[in-house]
């Protein structure tokens, strides 16, 4: 017990020291913080929301932005690409500066190759894989054609429209009603059978599978599309 109390005392001391260090860091004058050019923090803000694979081209910046260094750029959450975007720019000194910036974002995305009806199961032929300037969409990651294939359209999608993630319920590795290959190990013996999935899931998820003849339900871990492994065999 005495040793345990000593350990706790040491831990409390370490935490107190860490808190003092944090307080000291927070009291450092904001002017000491390192700043970056406006273009760098704007580009970093877009990449943080859309992924590092995008190419961000920034239009001419006004004199305030060209002559000031910044910690961070915060885009308007409601902004859409294809028109000037309002940013809240945080200077190296900690001040906030409002700015409107023209951007062009080149990104991998999918567009509808033809009109897609609500409830339609999307196949690769319904989509066109593209990498070009994206417009009229929010500043967030865009799904690729490969990622969307097999999903179900949740709304009508016009031909040529950029397909957003919320437009399609992407198919998981296993969906309810799928006939799946189930493998089970019992000692050194491996048994495989085709059962029906009662749940849906992605690799690593635990789902229920049912024998349609006996109605017996087992729990299995999803390994890959259409393939699961029974957790316990009795």
Secondary structure, 3 states (H helix, E strand, C coil): CHHHHHHHHHHHHHHHHHHHHHHHHHCCCHHHCCCEEHHHHHHHHHHHHHCCCCEEEECCCCHHHHCCEEEEEEECCCCECCCCEEEEEEECCCCEEEEEECEEEEEEEEEECCCECCCCECCHHHEEEEEEECCCCECCCCCCHHHHCCCEECCCECCCCECCHHHEECCCCECCCCEEEEEEEECCEEEEEEEEECCCECCCCEEEEECCCCCCEEEEEEEECCEEEECCCC
